[in-house]
Amino acid sequence: MARRKRRPPPAAGGPAPDASPLRVPAVDALRGLAILAMIAYHFAFDLRFFGLSRADFENDPFWLGARAAIVTSFLLLVGISLVLAHRARVAWPAFARRVAIVAACALAASAASYALFPATYITFGILHFIALASLLARPLAARPRLALALGAGALAGGLAFSHPFFDARATSWIGFTTRKPATQDYVPLFPWIGVVLAGIALGAALARRSFAPVAGLDRLPAALRWLGRHSLLVYMVHQPLLMGALWAVVALAR
């Protein structure tokens, strides 16, 4: 009888033999939490859209801070995901296909926002940013220290410098504006690319420890991990569902 070969143990700091290096349950759970926060924020926004609330999303420090925290969490996770893609040796064609899907969804979001808000439609929102930042930051996924240094510079420069040249629609996507453009969603390249690069440094640090610092998140409900694994799909469908439900409630209440 042939002796059964023993499987080699995983390399130190690496995933278990049967685990996908692209799927870390704790990271999926974190992304799921970010998705829930985003849905709650958009629900509050939709309440105002239908005249059921007077929340001041443009000036109230609470809502401004909530939006900044949600965007920051998503973009840190983009950086962490770039590290996972590098560790999994995802080929550029497969990576480019994923970015192309995000870009297509960004165009769809722009078209939908134009139908609802023609004067303030989305020209460069979070999906547009993620598609571009993923391409720009991917080469730094293997160099977390350089990514952290460049990220700190991008954050500092993006927050400290501004010029009227960047206020035009054709250049506002870069950042450095003197005022926020009239748009429903605005995530410019600077300073936000700095957060993605910081996420690369964070992802590399977590990967060196096999994601042990966040392992406890594995015990969160499986629904959160599902949301995290399907975040793009949820992002695209949640607003039509929320607005449709609120429209029905308002129509029935009349």
QUINOR-V207209 format. One record per pair of residues at least 12 apart in sequence whose C-alpha atoms are under 6 Angstrom apart, sorted by sequence separation. I is the first residue (numbers start at 0). J is the second residue. D is the distance in whole Angstrom. If there is no record, write none. Layout:
i->I j->J d->D
i->I j->J d->D
//
This chain:
i->109 j->121 d->5
i->174 j->187 d->5
i->161 j->175 d->4
i->162 j->176 d->6
i->163 j->177 d->6
i->173 j->187 d->5
i->174 j->188 d->6
i->160 j->175 d->6
i->161 j->176 d->5
i->162 j->177 d->6
i->172 j->187 d->5
i->173 j->188 d->5
i->174 j->189 d->5
i->161 j->177 d->5
i->157 j->175 d->6
i->105 j->126 d->5
i->105 j->127 d->5
i->102 j->130 d->6
i->101 j->130 d->6
i->98 j->130 d->5
i->157 j->189 d->5
i->157 j->190 d->4
i->154 j->190 d->5
i->153 j->190 d->5
i->154 j->193 d->5
i->153 j->193 d->5
i->150 j->193 d->4
i->150 j->196 d->5
i->150 j->197 d->6
i->123 j->172 d->6
i->147 j->196 d->6
i->146 j->196 d->5
i->147 j->197 d->5
i->147 j->200 d->6
i->143 j->199 d->6
i->143 j->200 d->4
i->82 j->140 d->5
i->81 j->140 d->6
i->140 j->199 d->6
i->124 j->184 d->5
i->121 j->182 d->5
i->124 j->185 d->5
i->125 j->186 d->5
i->21 j->83 d->5
i->119 j->181 d->5
i->120 j->182 d->5
i->121 j->183 d->6
i->123 j->185 d->6
i->124 j->186 d->5
i->119 j->182 d->4
i->120 j->183 d->6
i->121 j->184 d->6
i->119 j->183 d->6
i->20 j->87 d->5
i->78 j->195 d->5
i->75 j->194 d->6
i->79 j->198 d->5
i->75 j->195 d->5
i->78 j->198 d->4
i->79 j->199 d->5
i->82 j->202 d->6
i->74 j->195 d->5
i->78 j->199 d->4
i->75 j->198 d->4
i->79 j->202 d->4
i->25 j->214 d->6
i->25 j->216 d->5
i->25 j->217 d->5
i->31 j->223 d->5
i->24 j->217 d->6
i->31 j->224 d->6
i->12 j->207 d->6
i->28 j->223 d->5
i->31 j->226 d->5
i->12 j->208 d->6
i->28 j->224 d->4
i->31 j->227 d->4
i->12 j->209 d->5
i->27 j->224 d->5
i->30 j->227 d->5
i->28 j->227 d->6
i->27 j->227 d->4
i->27 j->228 d->6
//
